[in-house]
Amino acid sequence: MEHIRTTKVEQVKLLDRFSTNNKSLTGTLYLTATHLLFIDSQQKETWILHHHIGSVEKLALTTSGCPLVIQCKNFRIVHFIVPRERDCHDIYNSLLQLSKQAKYEDLYAFSYNPKQNDSERLRGWQLIDLAEEYKRMGVPNSNWQLSDANREYKICETYPRELYVPRIASKPIIVGSSKFRSKGRFPVLSYYHQNKEAAICRCSQPLSGFSARCLEDEHLLQAISKANPANRYMYVVDTRPKLNAIANRAAGKGYENEDNYSNIRFQFVGIENIHVMRSSLQKLLEVNGTKGLSVNDFYSGLESSGWLRHIKAVMDAAIFLAKAIMVENASVLVHCSDGWDRTSQVCSLGSLLLDSYYRTVKGFMVLIEKDWISFGHKFSERCGHLDGDPKEVSPVFTQFLECVWHLTEQFPQDFEFNEAFLLQIHEHIHSCQFGNFLGNCQKEREELKLKEKTYSLWPFLLDDQKKYLNPLYSSSSQKFAVLEPNTASFNFKFWRNMYHQFDRTLHPRESVCNIIMNMNEQNKQLEKEIEDLESIFQAFVLRNET
Amino acid sequence: MEFAELIKTPRVDNVVLHRPFYPAVEGTLCLTGHHLILSSRQDNTEELWLLHSNIDAIDKRFVGPLGTIIIKCKDFRIIQLDIPGMEECLNIASSIEALSTLDSITLMYPFFYRPMFEVIEDGWHSFLPEQEFELYSSATSDWRLSYVNKEFAVCPSYPPIVIVPKSIDDEALRKVATFRHGGRFPVLSYYHKKNGMVIMRSGQPLTGTNGRRCKEDEKLINATLRAGKRGYIIDTRSLNVAQQARAKGGGFEQEAHYPQWRRIHKSIEREGASILIHGTEGTDSTLQVTSLAQIILEPRSRTIRGFEALIEREWLQAGHPFQQRCAQSAYCSSKQKWESPVFLLFLDCVWQILRQFPCSFEFNENFLIMLFEHAYASQFGTFLGNNESERCKLKLQQKTMSLWSWVNRPSELSKVTNPLFEANSLVIWPSVAPQSLQLWEGIFLRWNRSSKYLDEAYEEMVNIIEYNKELQAKVNLLRRQLAELETKDGVQESP
């Protein structure tokens, strides 16, 4: 609390960004240890979590007061006018401090208390069990086994303890391969397709430089090929643009030389790196924030931000994976540089296209736990949970959610969850309210003792499941019903509900999804009422007969 | 003229048809006076029946003796015909070109079409101006019907009956007509019952460079405002364009002569004032604006019937030149300067509002798409001609069928009814931020991608709504039966 000098300011104005005549609400601004709260004269509350604050800006003093503009990571932008500059300054300073924590222990998750006891908390953490998930996929089996090579994080600090590898890959091969891969991230199983007996594997780039080879690595890739009885060749997908991969060779890294590996087919898919993605989103947000934006400026800004082009690149890569498995029966090994950004995007999205389980509420949680959290997507760095290097921040996971949203738009009946579910998950990767997304890898999370000190998000979402169900979901689809999205450019559109989630005036005033959701609920109640009425009716009839 | 003269090769075998979402099919191509037909003579493939008037442009290509005709339609569909034989192909192409651009309206399909359905209500009489006026006359006595234009002599593009201020007589109207472009003197477009404010429309005033005035015009416009009330004259053109119009004899109102009125060239904030709106002729952007305003303000215009009445009043009767504007469309490279998708743009605007208020409209997207199609190519006479005067001369009422006769039957209505509709008596203010506007996929991506999954999802939504109604009815019935049993029971038990 030492950062808070002023806890309450009255007569603050909240401007409506999108009204043409500078409409505003007047109310009181409160600063708490965790939130900034605005209560307007209608008693409507706007809560802003300190961790959601991306930037705070104090603009030049005007006749009506001192403007304070807050941009949030969930794309909320609020524009306050504080009557006295002194108050504005205090709040500004406090927010600067409160929104940038230096230590994990100061994050909200460590103080958040939803009134659960320890065993409830533990059960929450056990809700998603990755061992179960691998079993569901069909491993271990005669070709794939659980490796204990990384049980103590000795080979790779950013991988989970439990990894699945081809049965014929011995420990020395694994160890050898890991030394030839950036950050020790050697090829391991991400998804196993039981019907096709083909696999999606993931790793980081090889340390091949201009000519280096590693026999163990070559063996491990061959072992992956051989673990697929249906096809002798496998694809190696480098998700980077070719130029980037070539440039990496000068730093002793690079990509696989097809000549050194038997039976691989090498392929670049050209997804840009985290820096390009960060600046692309930045450009998009600048366009969105423009006051009195014209239609032309919106579309040319959207185009020049490149954002939708990047979304399409990720989607196309995922489709490549799904096709390799479905059409050619081939296994695929995916990597980028370190194998925790683009690789996570492509592997998870590819699996989601292939396996309908990941399109359910629970399955989607499992997918995120597996391909993102356990495989070391650096959530804390990418989301800027702590005051750190701004160059590590990048909307990689946001892009994944957007790809999924685009799929839900094309396949409105194939997902058990709705858009609100995606938005809620996005909210919480930044909220630091739950432990799931804190830290950058499993090892770090264990050191932070997150399972003892914080709560898992998933049980809370499941408790609230009703809000997140897609009323049009048709669960009859087969487990391996593959989605084949159309990626012609006209299918990619601006996700208003994400980037303008809090700008209510831009949205349809009547929500079809909500109406149908409520109607589904009502239908269930009516069914029950009919049952009850019929049994009363029966009772009546019986009584009158006797 | 006989169609036969234009059809040198009426029939070609072994033609291959390529069209969106269907596998290529081989069959016999037939040309009739109004249709291009491809029939495969197989039970399981659909025949193609394409109105020549739907064809916007054709390209032809030859590879050896095999010719290819690419047909681009006004509904934005593109199909391809592979025709064996160069001569046949050339003949077919020239026939299509001639038949799709017939000069004479009376040769068009609506004059030949014989309906195969039972007419329940003759659409030509569904929306009579007198009936429409009755909706207002209960609320105000400031306006009257005028028959000054019954011979189309005062204004050739106006209908015979218009609504004008009660205090202005027909003689004054005649004078005002000489001061307004195309004789389009100010008439009532909409009366807002909640506050008595009105929307009027007209053509531009013919002030010219020397600032000509017309006392009757000033009197008419000023007569529509009570003392102390303000009005806006919205000129849909930019100030610059409006100023340039003076050189050609057109112009704009001088505010000094219309003391209660302010003239503007942009949109205004909500405020509760009366409006006079015009551009140059008052037959295009003027009608887009007056009709959209009514969609926003008037719940009735969001019903099927009300929207049809709106099209009838604000587009057909008001003299939007459909024949000229829809003669060709986007694909045609040789279009005339009077071609313009003004009506499509209006329908797109309605679709945008429908997207934002999906429960406030009685009709769904299909209704708008259907109107778009029929405005460009139709078996019905409704959209033929440029104004009422032309339609009268063509005797459309006697010689053709009205689109409304066909649409307003239960079987058709069910296809265009919005299952989510719940009457909303409020004014619906749409968002016009660029982030709120979307590409109308139902029109512009219709032939580019399959809508199978979206259609299935829509079906499922309809099922849920239908099921809900069913359950409600069943619960009500059971409750009633139970109540009856209980009262009977009560009667029996009481001594």
Interface residues (C-beta under 8 A of the other chain):
Chain A: F18 T20 N21 N288 L293 S294 V295 D297 F298 Y299 Q410 F411 P412 Q413 D414 P471 L472 S474 N486 A488 F490 N491 K493 F494 R496 Y499 H500 T505 L506 H507 P508 R509 E510 V512 I515 I516 M519 N520 Q522 N523 L526 E527 E529 I530 L533 E534 I536 F537 F540 N544
Chain B: E269 R355 Q356 F357 P358 C359 S360 L420 I428 S431 A433 P434 Q435 S436 L437 Q438 L439 L445 N448 R449 Y453 L454 E456 A457 E460 M461 I464 I465 Y467 N468 L471 Q472 K474 V475 L478 R479 Q481 L482 L485 E486 D489
